[in-house]
Amino acid sequence: MPRFTQAQLRAFEGAHVADLVGDEPPRLVVVGINPGLWTAATGTHFAHPSNRFYPALFRAGITERELDRHGLDDADRAHLIERGVAITNLVARATARASELTADELRTGAAGLVEKLARWRPRVVAIAGITAYRTAFGVRGAVTGVQPEPLAGATCVVVPNPSGLNAHETTDSLAVHYREAAVLAGVVGSA
């Protein structure tokens, strides 16, 4: 497991993390708010010792094994791509907390996401974070779950953010939300 000092992590403020996407159109695109510093340091979306994203993916049946939340290796990345999963962010800029982003950054990121999704052509896009979704897309009353309007032709599902800072959710409750999106995308069966 990698270890970083606060000073080492702070050196990654403003860094960008490459999208995780294969050559074929993904079935499911998971969208984070923006990279955290641990994510930027490891080059792994949703990476952090307290982040429940990868355990929730496994419990949802999206992955066949629990991937390393401290940082993915090439085999883990290939496994996600083979399963039809891509990962990106609304805003590319790494910060210590998503609350450091401005509303303008989120709205600009939403426009860029729509362009990216138009190229990738996924079945489903799952945006992890209701508050960020409301701000980025100007949908004040949105709630988690399937949204009434598609996003660049894809079914849009808002799922809870897996950050350890989101105390309202557990790994098991996250898995329920993520499985819903994965079933709609055809990544997992409905049984």
C-alpha positions, 0 to 999 in steps of 0.5 A: 500500500502506498503511503503519502505525507500531507506535503507529498499529497499537496504536491498533486493539487491541480493535477489531472488524472487520465480517463479510464476507458477502452477502445470500444464504447463502454456500457457504463461510465462512472463519473466522479466529481473530481480527483482527490489528491490520493487519486492524483498521486496514484493515477487511480480514480476513487483511490483512497484507503477510506473510499468505498467505491471498489468494495461497492463495485465488487459487492454489486457484482460489477467486478469479479474481485475487489480491486485495490482502493489504494491504487489499481494496477494494469490488470485491475484497469483491464478488468474494468474495461473488459467489464464495459466500465469507464471512469471519468470526472466532472472536473479534471482538477485534483483538490483535497476536497470537492467543496473547493470547486466552484459552481462554474467549474462544475457547469463547465465540466458538465458541458465537457462530459456531455461532449465526451459521452457523445464520443464514447456512446455508453448505455448508462452514465452514473454520476457519483454525487447528487449535489455536484449533479444538481449544480453541474446540470442545473437540476435543483430538485434532482434525487438519486436514481434514474433521471428523467432526461438522458445525457448525450443519449445515455440513461443518466443515473445519479448514485451516492458519492463513495467517499468516506466523507459521505457518512449517509452511505455504507458499502452495502447501500452504495452497492445497491445503487451501483448495481441498479446502474450496472443492470441498466447498462447490461454490465450485470444481470438483473437476477 
